[in-house]
Amino acid sequence: MRISKEILWLFLIFFVQQLPLVADWGIDLPLIFVILTGIRSDLPKAASWGFATGALQDLLSSGGIGINTISKTFAGLGASFLKMHVYRERVLTQTLLIAGLSIFHEIFSYLLMRWDGEAPRAEDAFWICARSVLLTTFAGLIVCVFIVRFRRRRFDPATA
């Protein structure tokens, strides 16, 4: 039985996500995984990876399927949709997609929390979201540098 490389990456990401340095700073590594998987897949596959990642994140955070499941599903759909219109295999493009979809993810999650009645005050939520977006984008930049370099070397050794 062969295990998909995406599943292995997902387990590694959730392991790293639990480390105190990553968890305390608010870096959302599963969101980076969903976005980078979404820009390399079609809409149904991107939505299913977003749903699976969000559901696993919700279940590991001692809750039921909820906010992360919905927002990561839409982030995966957004990444796959934007791939069809604005995507280039460059670090800057991938980083801008991570930044934009991270902003979308945070706003959408906050609106879902407001609708559910468990959202913090707007001032507190703004600074939490701003820190999360900034650090997730920076972590995504680092990941994108390695992915683009690896893909260039793997698919076209002359450009590496």
Secondary structure, 3 states (H helix, E strand, C coil): CCCCHHHHHHHHHHHHHCCHHHHHHCCCHHHHHHHHHHCCCCHHHHHHHHHHHHHHHHHHCCCCCCHHHHHHHHHHHHHHHHHHHHCCCCHHHHHHHHHHHHHHHHHHHHHHHHHHCCCCCHHHHHHHHHHHHHHHHHHHHHHHHHHHHHHHHHHCHHHC
